[in-house]
């Protein structure tokens, strides 16, 4: 996530991001979701900001 990392670090501190993270935790633990959680932001690791 090289160039994206500072952007995501700032977003992760926001309340809406914390709520989204909790929601995704619940959804991934109760359902089959695509893409797999470890590939959710894979496009960011392949694409420069």
ModelCIF file with pLDDT and N, C-alpha, C, O atoms, coordinates in Angstrom:
data_MODEL
#
_entry.id   MODEL 
#
_entity.id                         1 
_entity.type                       polymer 
_entity.pdbx_number_of_molecules   1 
#
_entity_poly.entity_id                      1 
_entity_poly.type                           'polypeptide(L)' 
_entity_poly.nstd_linkage                   no 
_entity_poly.nstd_monomer                   no 
_entity_poly.pdbx_seq_one_letter_code       
;(UNK)(UNK)(UNK)(UNK)(UNK)(UNK)(UNK)(UNK)(UNK)(UNK)(UNK)(UNK)(UNK)(UNK)(UNK)(UNK)
(UNK)(UNK)(UNK)(UNK)(UNK)(UNK)(UNK)(UNK)(UNK)(UNK)(UNK)(UNK)(UNK)(UNK)(UNK)(UNK)
(UNK)(UNK)(UNK)(UNK)(UNK)(UNK)(UNK)(UNK)(UNK)(UNK)(UNK)(UNK)(UNK)(UNK)(UNK)(UNK)
(UNK)
;
_entity_poly.pdbx_seq_one_letter_code_can   XXXXXXXXXXXXXXXXXXXXXXXXXXXXXXXXXXXXXXXXXXXXXXXXX 
_entity_poly.pdbx_strand_id                 A 
#
loop_
_entity_poly_seq.entity_id 
_entity_poly_seq.num 
_entity_poly_seq.mon_id 
_entity_poly_seq.hetero 
1 1  UNK n 
1 2  UNK n 
1 3  UNK n 
1 4  UNK n 
1 5  UNK n 
1 6  UNK n 
1 7  UNK n 
1 8  UNK n 
1 9  UNK n 
1 10 UNK n 
1 11 UNK n 
1 12 UNK n 
1 13 UNK n 
1 14 UNK n 
1 15 UNK n 
1 16 UNK n 
1 17 UNK n 
1 18 UNK n 
1 19 UNK n 
1 20 UNK n 
1 21 UNK n 
1 22 UNK n 
1 23 UNK n 
1 24 UNK n 
1 25 UNK n 
1 26 UNK n 
1 27 UNK n 
1 28 UNK n 
1 29 UNK n 
1 30 UNK n 
1 31 UNK n 
1 32 UNK n 
1 33 UNK n 
1 34 UNK n 
1 35 UNK n 
1 36 UNK n 
1 37 UNK n 
1 38 UNK n 
1 39 UNK n 
1 40 UNK n 
1 41 UNK n 
1 42 UNK n 
1 43 UNK n 
1 44 UNK n 
1 45 UNK n 
1 46 UNK n 
1 47 UNK n 
1 48 UNK n 
1 49 UNK n 
#
_struct_asym.id          A 
_struct_asym.entity_id   1 
#
loop_
_ma_qa_metric.id 
_ma_qa_metric.mode 
_ma_qa_metric.name 
_ma_qa_metric.software_group_id 
_ma_qa_metric.type 
1 global pLDDT . pLDDT 
2 local  pLDDT . pLDDT 
#
_ma_qa_metric_global.metric_id      1 
_ma_qa_metric_global.metric_value   92.22 
_ma_qa_metric_global.model_id       1 
_ma_qa_metric_global.ordinal_id     1 
#
loop_
_ma_qa_metric_local.label_asym_id 
_ma_qa_metric_local.label_comp_id 
_ma_qa_metric_local.label_seq_id 
_ma_qa_metric_local.metric_id 
_ma_qa_metric_local.metric_value 
_ma_qa_metric_local.model_id 
_ma_qa_metric_local.ordinal_id 
A UNK 1  2 51.00 1 1  
A UNK 2  2 67.00 1 2  
A UNK 3  2 86.00 1 3  
A UNK 4  2 90.00 1 4  
A UNK 5  2 89.00 1 5  
A UNK 6  2 91.00 1 6  
A UNK 7  2 91.00 1 7  
A UNK 8  2 91.00 1 8  
A UNK 9  2 93.00 1 9  
A UNK 10 2 94.00 1 10 
A UNK 11 2 94.00 1 11 
A UNK 12 2 93.00 1 12 
A UNK 13 2 95.00 1 13 
A UNK 14 2 97.00 1 14 
A UNK 15 2 98.00 1 15 
A UNK 16 2 97.00 1 16 
A UNK 17 2 97.00 1 17 
A UNK 18 2 97.00 1 18 
A UNK 19 2 98.00 1 19 
A UNK 20 2 96.00 1 20 
A UNK 21 2 95.00 1 21 
A UNK 22 2 97.00 1 22 
A UNK 23 2 97.00 1 23 
A UNK 24 2 96.00 1 24 
A UNK 25 2 97.00 1 25 
A UNK 26 2 98.00 1 26 
A UNK 27 2 97.00 1 27 
A UNK 28 2 97.00 1 28 
A UNK 29 2 97.00 1 29 
A UNK 30 2 98.00 1 30 
A UNK 31 2 98.00 1 31 
A UNK 32 2 97.00 1 32 
A UNK 33 2 96.00 1 33 
A UNK 34 2 96.00 1 34 
A UNK 35 2 96.00 1 35 
A UNK 36 2 96.00 1 36 
A UNK 37 2 94.00 1 37 
A UNK 38 2 93.00 1 38 
A UNK 39 2 95.00 1 39 
A UNK 40 2 91.00 1 40 
A UNK 41 2 89.00 1 41 
A UNK 42 2 91.00 1 42 
A UNK 43 2 90.00 1 43 
A UNK 44 2 88.00 1 44 
A UNK 45 2 86.00 1 45 
A UNK 46 2 89.00 1 46 
A UNK 47 2 89.00 1 47 
A UNK 48 2 87.00 1 48 
A UNK 49 2 84.00 1 49 
#
loop_
_atom_site.group_PDB 
_atom_site.id 
_atom_site.type_symbol 
_atom_site.label_atom_id 
_atom_site.label_alt_id 
_atom_site.label_comp_id 
_atom_site.label_asym_id 
_atom_site.label_entity_id 
_atom_site.label_seq_id 
_atom_site.pdbx_PDB_ins_code 
_atom_site.Cartn_x 
_atom_site.Cartn_y 
_atom_site.Cartn_z 
_atom_site.occupancy 
_atom_site.B_iso_or_equiv 
_atom_site.pdbx_formal_charge 
_atom_site.auth_seq_id 
_atom_site.auth_comp_id 
_atom_site.auth_asym_id 
_atom_site.auth_atom_id 
_atom_site.pdbx_PDB_model_num 
ATOM 1   N N  . UNK A 1 1  ? 0.815   -1.202  0.000  1.00 51.00 ? 1  UNK A N  1 
ATOM 2   C CA . UNK A 1 1  ? 0.000   0.000   0.000  1.00 51.00 ? 1  UNK A CA 1 
ATOM 3   C C  . UNK A 1 1  ? 0.849   1.252   0.000  1.00 51.00 ? 1  UNK A C  1 
ATOM 4   O O  . UNK A 1 1  ? 0.310   2.349   0.150  1.00 51.00 ? 1  UNK A O  1 
ATOM 5   N N  . UNK A 1 2  ? 2.084   1.140   -0.153 1.00 67.00 ? 2  UNK A N  1 
ATOM 6   C CA . UNK A 1 2  ? 3.070   2.223   -0.131 1.00 67.00 ? 2  UNK A CA 1 
ATOM 7   C C  . UNK A 1 2  ? 2.506   3.646   -0.113 1.00 67.00 ? 2  UNK A C  1 
ATOM 8   O O  . UNK A 1 2  ? 2.422   4.239   0.962  1.00 67.00 ? 2  UNK A O  1 
ATOM 9   N N  . UNK A 1 3  ? 2.125   4.205   -1.232 1.00 86.00 ? 3  UNK A N  1 
ATOM 10  C CA . UNK A 1 3  ? 1.646   5.592   -1.294 1.00 86.00 ? 3  UNK A CA 1 
ATOM 11  C C  . UNK A 1 3  ? 0.311   5.784   -0.585 1.00 86.00 ? 3  UNK A C  1 
ATOM 12  O O  . UNK A 1 3  ? 0.007   6.881   -0.115 1.00 86.00 ? 3  UNK A O  1 
ATOM 13  N N  . UNK A 1 4  ? -0.464  4.750   -0.511 1.00 90.00 ? 4  UNK A N  1 
ATOM 14  C CA . UNK A 1 4  ? -1.796  4.812   0.070  1.00 90.00 ? 4  UNK A CA 1 
ATOM 15  C C  . UNK A 1 4  ? -1.775  4.800   1.602  1.00 90.00 ? 4  UNK A C  1 
ATOM 16  O O  . UNK A 1 4  ? -2.735  5.236   2.237  1.00 90.00 ? 4  UNK A O  1 
ATOM 17  N N  . UNK A 1 5  ? -0.711  4.314   2.184  1.00 89.00 ? 5  UNK A N  1 
ATOM 18  C CA . UNK A 1 5  ? -0.664  4.087   3.636  1.00 89.00 ? 5  UNK A CA 1 
ATOM 19  C C  . UNK A 1 5  ? -1.019  5.325   4.468  1.00 89.00 ? 5  UNK A C  1 
ATOM 20  O O  . UNK A 1 5  ? -1.848  5.202   5.370  1.00 89.00 ? 5  UNK A O  1 
ATOM 21  N N  . UNK A 1 6  ? -0.451  6.495   4.224  1.00 91.00 ? 6  UNK A N  1 
ATOM 22  C CA . UNK A 1 6  ? -0.818  7.672   5.037  1.00 91.00 ? 6  UNK A CA 1 
ATOM 23  C C  . UNK A 1 6  ? -2.310  8.016   4.933  1.00 91.00 ? 6  UNK A C  1 
ATOM 24  O O  . UNK A 1 6  ? -2.926  8.419   5.920  1.00 91.00 ? 6  UNK A O  1 
ATOM 25  N N  . UNK A 1 7  ? -2.874  7.858   3.758  1.00 91.00 ? 7  UNK A N  1 
ATOM 26  C CA . UNK A 1 7  ? -4.293  8.131   3.568  1.00 91.00 ? 7  UNK A CA 1 
ATOM 27  C C  . UNK A 1 7  ? -5.133  7.170   4.405  1.00 91.00 ? 7  UNK A C  1 
ATOM 28  O O  . UNK A 1 7  ? -6.049  7.597   5.108  1.00 91.00 ? 7  UNK A O  1 
ATOM 29  N N  . UNK A 1 8  ? -4.824  5.871   4.332  1.00 91.00 ? 8  UNK A N  1 
ATOM 30  C CA . UNK A 1 8  ? -5.587  4.886   5.086  1.00 91.00 ? 8  UNK A CA 1 
ATOM 31  C C  . UNK A 1 8  ? -5.388  5.029   6.591  1.00 91.00 ? 8  UNK A C  1 
ATOM 32  O O  . UNK A 1 8  ? -6.319  4.784   7.358  1.00 91.00 ? 8  UNK A O  1 
ATOM 33  N N  . UNK A 1 9  ? -4.215  5.413   7.016  1.00 93.00 ? 9  UNK A N  1 
ATOM 34  C CA . UNK A 1 9  ? -3.975  5.614   8.448  1.00 93.00 ? 9  UNK A CA 1 
ATOM 35  C C  . UNK A 1 9  ? -4.871  6.724   8.990  1.00 93.00 ? 9  UNK A C  1 
ATOM 36  O O  . UNK A 1 9  ? -5.398  6.607   10.096 1.00 93.00 ? 9  UNK A O  1 
ATOM 37  N N  . UNK A 1 10 ? -5.046  7.780   8.235  1.00 94.00 ? 10 UNK A N  1 
ATOM 38  C CA . UNK A 1 10 ? -5.928  8.879   8.665  1.00 94.00 ? 10 UNK A CA 1 
ATOM 39  C C  . UNK A 1 10 ? -7.386  8.443   8.666  1.00 94.00 ? 10 UNK A C  1 
ATOM 40  O O  . UNK A 1 10 ? -8.136  8.787   9.580  1.00 94.00 ? 10 UNK A O  1 
ATOM 41  N N  . UNK A 1 11 ? -7.786  7.701   7.667  1.00 94.00 ? 11 UNK A N  1 
ATOM 42  C CA . UNK A 1 11 ? -9.177  7.251   7.570  1.00 94.00 ? 11 UNK A CA 1 
ATOM 43  C C  . UNK A 1 11 ? -9.511  6.288   8.697  1.00 94.00 ? 11 UNK A C  1 
ATOM 44  O O  . UNK A 1 11 ? -10.610 6.350   9.249  1.00 94.00 ? 11 UNK A O  1 
ATOM 45  N N  . UNK A 1 12 ? -8.583  5.390   9.055  1.00 93.00 ? 12 UNK A N  1 
ATOM 46  C CA . UNK A 1 12 ? -8.847  4.388   10.089 1.00 93.00 ? 12 UNK A CA 1 
ATOM 47  C C  . UNK A 1 12 ? -9.186  5.005   11.441 1.00 93.00 ? 12 UNK A C  1 
ATOM 48  O O  . UNK A 1 12 ? -9.790  4.341   12.284 1.00 93.00 ? 12 UNK A O  1 
ATOM 49  N N  . UNK A 1 13 ? -8.813  6.247   11.659 1.00 95.00 ? 13 UNK A N  1 
ATOM 50  C CA . UNK A 1 13 ? -9.082  6.924   12.930 1.00 95.00 ? 13 UNK A CA 1 
ATOM 51  C C  . UNK A 1 13 ? -10.502 7.487   13.013 1.00 95.00 ? 13 UNK A C  1 
ATOM 52  O O  . UNK A 1 13 ? -10.967 7.839   14.097 1.00 95.00 ? 13 UNK A O  1 
ATOM 53  N N  . UNK A 1 14 ? -11.176 7.572   11.896 1.00 97.00 ? 14 UNK A N  1 
ATOM 54  C CA . UNK A 1 14 ? -12.512 8.175   11.842 1.00 97.00 ? 14 UNK A CA 1 
ATOM 55  C C  . UNK A 1 14 ? -13.564 7.205   12.378 1.00 97.00 ? 14 UNK A C  1 
ATOM 56  O O  . UNK A 1 14 ? -13.421 5.988   12.256 1.00 97.00 ? 14 UNK A O  1 
ATOM 57  N N  . UNK A 1 15 ? -14.619 7.758   12.970 1.00 98.00 ? 15 UNK A N  1 
ATOM 58  C CA . UNK A 1 15 ? -15.697 6.938   13.526 1.00 98.00 ? 15 UNK A CA 1 
ATOM 59  C C  . UNK A 1 15 ? -16.368 6.070   12.462 1.00 98.00 ? 15 UNK A C  1 
ATOM 60  O O  . UNK A 1 15 ? -16.655 4.898   12.704 1.00 98.00 ? 15 UNK A O  1 
ATOM 61  N N  . UNK A 1 16 ? -16.618 6.646   11.283 1.00 97.00 ? 16 UNK A N  1 
ATOM 62  C CA . UNK A 1 16 ? -17.294 5.874   10.238 1.00 97.00 ? 16 UNK A CA 1 
ATOM 63  C C  . UNK A 1 16 ? -16.447 4.683   9.793  1.00 97.00 ? 16 UNK A C  1 
ATOM 64  O O  . UNK A 1 16 ? -16.993 3.636   9.443  1.00 97.00 ? 16 UNK A O  1 
ATOM 65  N N  . UNK A 1 17 ? -15.140 4.828   9.802  1.00 97.00 ? 17 UNK A N  1 
ATOM 66  C CA . UNK A 1 17 ? -14.264 3.732   9.405  1.00 97.00 ? 17 UNK A CA 1 
ATOM 67  C C  . UNK A 1 17 ? -14.258 2.635   10.465 1.00 97.00 ? 17 UNK A C  1 
ATOM 68  O O  . UNK A 1 17 ? -14.208 1.450   10.135 1.00 97.00 ? 17 UNK A O  1 
ATOM 69  N N  . UNK A 1 18 ? -14.310 3.022   11.725 1.00 97.00 ? 18 UNK A N  1 
ATOM 70  C CA . UNK A 1 18 ? -14.379 2.041   12.808 1.00 97.00 ? 18 UNK A CA 1 
ATOM 71  C C  . UNK A 1 18 ? -15.677 1.249   12.733 1.00 97.00 ? 18 UNK A C  1 
ATOM 72  O O  . UNK A 1 18 ? -15.678 0.035   12.938 1.00 97.00 ? 18 UNK A O  1 
ATOM 73  N N  . UNK A 1 19 ? -16.786 1.931   12.440 1.00 98.00 ? 19 UNK A N  1 
ATOM 74  C CA . UNK A 1 19 ? -18.077 1.254   12.292 1.00 98.00 ? 19 UNK A CA 1 
ATOM 75  C C  . UNK A 1 19 ? -18.050 0.311   11.089 1.00 98.00 ? 19 UNK A C  1 
ATOM 76  O O  . UNK A 1 19 ? -18.546 -0.813  11.164 1.00 98.00 ? 19 UNK A O  1 
ATOM 77  N N  . UNK A 1 20 ? -17.477 0.768   9.997  1.00 96.00 ? 20 UNK A N  1 
ATOM 78  C CA . UNK A 1 20 ? -17.371 -0.075  8.810  1.00 96.00 ? 20 UNK A CA 1 
ATOM 79  C C  . UNK A 1 20 ? -16.515 -1.303  9.087  1.00 96.00 ? 20 UNK A C  1 
ATOM 80  O O  . UNK A 1 20 ? -16.861 -2.406  8.664  1.00 96.00 ? 20 UNK A O  1 
ATOM 81  N N  . UNK A 1 21 ? -15.419 -1.127  9.782  1.00 95.00 ? 21 UNK A N  1 
ATOM 82  C CA . UNK A 1 21 ? -14.532 -2.241  10.119 1.00 95.00 ? 21 UNK A CA 1 
ATOM 83  C C  . UNK A 1 21 ? -15.272 -3.275  10.973 1.00 95.00 ? 21 UNK A C  1 
ATOM 84  O O  . UNK A 1 21 ? -15.146 -4.478  10.746 1.00 95.00 ? 21 UNK A O  1 
ATOM 85  N N  . UNK A 1 22 ? -16.031 -2.807  11.942 1.00 97.00 ? 22 UNK A N  1 
ATOM 86  C CA . UNK A 1 22 ? -16.815 -3.715  12.793 1.00 97.00 ? 22 UNK A CA 1 
ATOM 87  C C  . UNK A 1 22 ? -17.851 -4.467  11.960 1.00 97.00 ? 22 UNK A C  1 
ATOM 88  O O  . UNK A 1 22 ? -18.026 -5.675  12.120 1.00 97.00 ? 22 UNK A O  1 
ATOM 89  N N  . UNK A 1 23 ? -18.530 -3.753  11.077 1.00 97.00 ? 23 UNK A N  1 
ATOM 90  C CA . UNK A 1 23 ? -19.514 -4.371  10.193 1.00 97.00 ? 23 UNK A CA 1 
ATOM 91  C C  . UNK A 1 23 ? -18.861 -5.447  9.330  1.00 97.00 ? 23 UNK A C  1 
ATOM 92  O O  . UNK A 1 23 ? -19.391 -6.551  9.205  1.00 97.00 ? 23 UNK A O  1 
ATOM 93  N N  . UNK A 1 24 ? -17.720 -5.129  8.741  1.00 96.00 ? 24 UNK A N  1 
ATOM 94  C CA . UNK A 1 24 ? -17.022 -6.103  7.901  1.00 96.00 ? 24 UNK A CA 1 
ATOM 95  C C  . UNK A 1 24 ? -16.556 -7.313  8.702  1.00 96.00 ? 24 UNK A C  1 
ATOM 96  O O  . UNK A 1 24 ? -16.612 -8.440  8.210  1.00 96.00 ? 24 UNK A O  1 
ATOM 97  N N  . UNK A 1 25 ? -16.101 -7.090  9.923  1.00 97.00 ? 25 UNK A N  1 
ATOM 98  C CA . UNK A 1 25 ? -15.730 -8.211  10.797 1.00 97.00 ? 25 UNK A CA 1 
ATOM 99  C C  . UNK A 1 25 ? -16.895 -9.175  10.953 1.00 97.00 ? 25 UNK A C  1 
ATOM 100 O O  . UNK A 1 25 ? -16.731 -10.388 10.823 1.00 97.00 ? 25 UNK A O  1 
ATOM 101 N N  . UNK A 1 26 ? -18.069 -8.630  11.230 1.00 98.00 ? 26 UNK A N  1 
ATOM 102 C CA . UNK A 1 26 ? -19.254 -9.455  11.423 1.00 98.00 ? 26 UNK A CA 1 
ATOM 103 C C  . UNK A 1 26 ? -19.659 -10.169 10.135 1.00 98.00 ? 26 UNK A C  1 
ATOM 104 O O  . UNK A 1 26 ? -19.967 -11.360 10.154 1.00 98.00 ? 26 UNK A O  1 
ATOM 105 N N  . UNK A 1 27 ? -19.658 -9.456  9.043  1.00 97.00 ? 27 UNK A N  1 
ATOM 106 C CA . UNK A 1 27 ? -20.065 -10.046 7.765  1.00 97.00 ? 27 UNK A CA 1 
ATOM 107 C C  . UNK A 1 27 ? -19.106 -11.153 7.319  1.00 97.00 ? 27 UNK A C  1 
ATOM 108 O O  . UNK A 1 27 ? -19.539 -12.218 6.881  1.00 97.00 ? 27 UNK A O  1 
ATOM 109 N N  . UNK A 1 28 ? -17.821 -10.896 7.433  1.00 97.00 ? 28 UNK A N  1 
ATOM 110 C CA . UNK A 1 28 ? -16.838 -11.908 7.028  1.00 97.00 ? 28 UNK A CA 1 
ATOM 111 C C  . UNK A 1 28 ? -16.880 -13.126 7.936  1.00 97.00 ? 28 UNK A C  1 
ATOM 112 O O  . UNK A 1 28 ? -16.568 -14.230 7.489  1.00 97.00 ? 28 UNK A O  1 
ATOM 113 N N  . UNK A 1 29 ? -17.255 -12.957 9.192  1.00 97.00 ? 29 UNK A N  1 
ATOM 114 C CA . UNK A 1 29 ? -17.297 -14.107 10.089 1.00 97.00 ? 29 UNK A CA 1 
ATOM 115 C C  . UNK A 1 29 ? -18.584 -14.919 9.932  1.00 97.00 ? 29 UNK A C  1 
ATOM 116 O O  . UNK A 1 29 ? -18.632 -16.079 10.341 1.00 97.00 ? 29 UNK A O  1 
ATOM 117 N N  . UNK A 1 30 ? -19.629 -14.325 9.343  1.00 98.00 ? 30 UNK A N  1 
ATOM 118 C CA . UNK A 1 30 ? -20.914 -15.013 9.222  1.00 98.00 ? 30 UNK A CA 1 
ATOM 119 C C  . UNK A 1 30 ? -21.307 -15.410 7.807  1.00 98.00 ? 30 UNK A C  1 
ATOM 120 O O  . UNK A 1 30 ? -22.285 -16.133 7.616  1.00 98.00 ? 30 UNK A O  1 
ATOM 121 N N  . UNK A 1 31 ? -20.557 -14.946 6.815  1.00 98.00 ? 31 UNK A N  1 
ATOM 122 C CA . UNK A 1 31 ? -20.939 -15.202 5.423  1.00 98.00 ? 31 UNK A CA 1 
ATOM 123 C C  . UNK A 1 31 ? -19.695 -15.463 4.574  1.00 98.00 ? 31 UNK A C  1 
ATOM 124 O O  . UNK A 1 31 ? -18.570 -15.174 4.982  1.00 98.00 ? 31 UNK A O  1 
ATOM 125 N N  . UNK A 1 32 ? -19.925 -16.005 3.406  1.00 97.00 ? 32 UNK A N  1 
ATOM 126 C CA . UNK A 1 32 ? -18.847 -16.104 2.419  1.00 97.00 ? 32 UNK A CA 1 
ATOM 127 C C  . UNK A 1 32 ? -18.867 -14.791 1.642  1.00 97.00 ? 32 UNK A C  1 
ATOM 128 O O  . UNK A 1 32 ? -19.857 -14.452 0.994  1.00 97.00 ? 32 UNK A O  1 
ATOM 129 N N  . UNK A 1 33 ? -17.772 -14.069 1.718  1.00 96.00 ? 33 UNK A N  1 
ATOM 130 C CA . UNK A 1 33 ? -17.679 -12.747 1.102  1.00 96.00 ? 33 UNK A CA 1 
ATOM 131 C C  . UNK A 1 33 ? -16.506 -12.738 0.128  1.00 96.00 ? 33 UNK A C  1 
ATOM 132 O O  . UNK A 1 33 ? -15.447 -13.301 0.408  1.00 96.00 ? 33 UNK A O  1 
ATOM 133 N N  . UNK A 1 34 ? -16.707 -12.095 -1.011 1.00 96.00 ? 34 UNK A N  1 
ATOM 134 C CA . UNK A 1 34 ? -15.634 -11.922 -1.990 1.00 96.00 ? 34 UNK A CA 1 
ATOM 135 C C  . UNK A 1 34 ? -15.413 -10.444 -2.210 1.00 96.00 ? 34 UNK A C  1 
ATOM 136 O O  . UNK A 1 34 ? -16.375 -9.677  -2.253 1.00 96.00 ? 34 UNK A O  1 
ATOM 137 N N  . UNK A 1 35 ? -14.183 -10.031 -2.348 1.00 96.00 ? 35 UNK A N  1 
ATOM 138 C CA . UNK A 1 35 ? -12.954 -10.812 -2.272 1.00 96.00 ? 35 UNK A CA 1 
ATOM 139 C C  . UNK A 1 35 ? -12.659 -11.209 -0.826 1.00 96.00 ? 35 UNK A C  1 
ATOM 140 O O  . UNK A 1 35 ? -13.241 -10.659 0.110  1.00 96.00 ? 35 UNK A O  1 
ATOM 141 N N  . UNK A 1 36 ? -11.753 -12.167 -0.657 1.00 96.00 ? 36 UNK A N  1 
ATOM 142 C CA . UNK A 1 36 ? -11.335 -12.505 0.705  1.00 96.00 ? 36 UNK A CA 1 
ATOM 143 C C  . UNK A 1 36 ? -10.809 -11.251 1.414  1.00 96.00 ? 36 UNK A C  1 
ATOM 144 O O  . UNK A 1 36 ? -10.300 -10.330 0.775  1.00 96.00 ? 36 UNK A O  1 
ATOM 145 N N  . UNK A 1 37 ? -10.938 -11.234 2.710  1.00 94.00 ? 37 UNK A N  1 
ATOM 146 C CA . UNK A 1 37 ? -10.585 -10.044 3.502  1.00 94.00 ? 37 UNK A CA 1 
ATOM 147 C C  . UNK A 1 37 ? -9.149  -9.572  3.225  1.00 94.00 ? 37 UNK A C  1 
ATOM 148 O O  . UNK A 1 37 ? -8.901  -8.369  3.147  1.00 94.00 ? 37 UNK A O  1 
ATOM 149 N N  . UNK A 1 38 ? -8.215  -10.500 3.077  1.00 93.00 ? 38 UNK A N  1 
ATOM 150 C CA . UNK A 1 38 ? -6.823  -10.102 2.862  1.00 93.00 ? 38 UNK A CA 1 
ATOM 151 C C  . UNK A 1 38 ? -6.595  -9.481  1.478  1.00 93.00 ? 38 UNK A C  1 
ATOM 152 O O  . UNK A 1 38 ? -5.533  -8.909  1.229  1.00 93.00 ? 38 UNK A O  1 
ATOM 153 N N  . UNK A 1 39 ? -7.567  -9.586  0.590  1.00 95.00 ? 39 UNK A N  1 
ATOM 154 C CA . UNK A 1 39 ? -7.435  -8.988  -0.744 1.00 95.00 ? 39 UNK A CA 1 
ATOM 155 C C  . UNK A 1 39 ? -8.373  -7.801  -0.954 1.00 95.00 ? 39 UNK A C  1 
ATOM 156 O O  . UNK A 1 39 ? -8.508  -7.300  -2.070 1.00 95.00 ? 39 UNK A O  1 
ATOM 157 N N  . UNK A 1 40 ? -9.011  -7.361  0.107  1.00 91.00 ? 40 UNK A N  1 
ATOM 158 C CA . UNK A 1 40 ? -10.014 -6.313  0.008  1.00 91.00 ? 40 UNK A CA 1 
ATOM 159 C C  . UNK A 1 40 ? -9.465  -5.037  -0.639 1.00 91.00 ? 40 UNK A C  1 
ATOM 160 O O  . UNK A 1 40 ? -10.143 -4.414  -1.456 1.00 91.00 ? 40 UNK A O  1 
ATOM 161 N N  . UNK A 1 41 ? -8.272  -4.660  -0.285 1.00 89.00 ? 41 UNK A N  1 
ATOM 162 C CA . UNK A 1 41 ? -7.669  -3.439  -0.839 1.00 89.00 ? 41 UNK A CA 1 
ATOM 163 C C  . UNK A 1 41 ? -6.474  -3.759  -1.742 1.00 89.00 ? 41 UNK A C  1 
ATOM 164 O O  . UNK A 1 41 ? -5.549  -2.958  -1.870 1.00 89.00 ? 41 UNK A O  1 
ATOM 165 N N  . UNK A 1 42 ? -6.508  -4.923  -2.356 1.00 91.00 ? 42 UNK A N  1 
ATOM 166 C CA . UNK A 1 42 ? -5.409  -5.358  -3.208 1.00 91.00 ? 42 UNK A CA 1 
ATOM 167 C C  . UNK A 1 42 ? -5.138  -4.367  -4.351 1.00 91.00 ? 42 UNK A C  1 
ATOM 168 O O  . UNK A 1 42 ? -3.987  -4.177  -4.742 1.00 91.00 ? 42 UNK A O  1 
ATOM 169 N N  . UNK A 1 43 ? -6.172  -3.750  -4.875 1.00 90.00 ? 43 UNK A N  1 
ATOM 170 C CA . UNK A 1 43 ? -5.994  -2.786  -5.969 1.00 90.00 ? 43 UNK A CA 1 
ATOM 171 C C  . UNK A 1 43 ? -5.067  -1.647  -5.556 1.00 90.00 ? 43 UNK A C  1 
ATOM 172 O O  . UNK A 1 43 ? -4.323  -1.116  -6.381 1.00 90.00 ? 43 UNK A O  1 
ATOM 173 N N  . UNK A 1 44 ? -5.112  -1.274  -4.283 1.00 88.00 ? 44 UNK A N  1 
ATOM 174 C CA . UNK A 1 44 ? -4.259  -0.191  -3.798 1.00 88.00 ? 44 UNK A CA 1 
ATOM 175 C C  . UNK A 1 44 ? -2.794  -0.586  -3.782 1.00 88.00 ? 44 UNK A C  1 
ATOM 176 O O  . UNK A 1 44 ? -1.920  0.263   -3.959 1.00 88.00 ? 44 UNK A O  1 
ATOM 177 N N  . UNK A 1 45 ? -2.517  -1.862  -3.572 1.00 86.00 ? 45 UNK A N  1 
ATOM 178 C CA . UNK A 1 45 ? -1.117  -2.290  -3.581 1.00 86.00 ? 45 UNK A CA 1 
ATOM 179 C C  . UNK A 1 45 ? -0.591  -2.414  -5.004 1.00 86.00 ? 45 UNK A C  1 
ATOM 180 O O  . UNK A 1 45 ? 0.621   -2.461  -5.216 1.00 86.00 ? 45 UNK A O  1 
ATOM 181 N N  . UNK A 1 46 ? -1.485  -2.468  -5.973 1.00 89.00 ? 46 UNK A N  1 
ATOM 182 C CA . UNK A 1 46 ? -1.089  -2.617  -7.380 1.00 89.00 ? 46 UNK A CA 1 
ATOM 183 C C  . UNK A 1 46 ? -1.164  -1.315  -8.161 1.00 89.00 ? 46 UNK A C  1 
ATOM 184 O O  . UNK A 1 46 ? -0.694  -1.233  -9.296 1.00 89.00 ? 46 UNK A O  1 
ATOM 185 N N  . UNK A 1 47 ? -1.759  -0.294  -7.545 1.00 89.00 ? 47 UNK A N  1 
ATOM 186 C CA . UNK A 1 47 ? -1.996  0.972   -8.259 1.00 89.00 ? 47 UNK A CA 1 
ATOM 187 C C  . UNK A 1 47 ? -1.423  2.127   -7.461 1.00 89.00 ? 47 UNK A C  1 
ATOM 188 O O  . UNK A 1 47 ? -1.740  2.275   -6.281 1.00 89.00 ? 47 UNK A O  1 
ATOM 189 N N  . UNK A 1 48 ? -0.592  2.941   -8.073 1.00 87.00 ? 48 UNK A N  1 
ATOM 190 C CA . UNK A 1 48 ? -0.068  4.104   -7.356 1.00 87.00 ? 48 UNK A CA 1 
ATOM 191 C C  . UNK A 1 48 ? -1.179  5.122   -7.108 1.00 87.00 ? 48 UNK A C  1 
ATOM 192 O O  . UNK A 1 48 ? -2.137  5.222   -7.874 1.00 87.00 ? 48 UNK A O  1 
ATOM 193 N N  . UNK A 1 49 ? -1.025  5.866   -6.028 1.00 84.00 ? 49 UNK A N  1 
ATOM 194 C CA . UNK A 1 49 ? -1.994  6.916   -5.684 1.00 84.00 ? 49 UNK A CA 1 
ATOM 195 C C  . UNK A 1 49 ? -1.970  7.951   -6.738 1.00 84.00 ? 49 UNK A C  1 
ATOM 196 O O  . UNK A 1 49 ? -2.708  8.933   -6.655 1.00 84.00 ? 49 UNK A O  1 
#
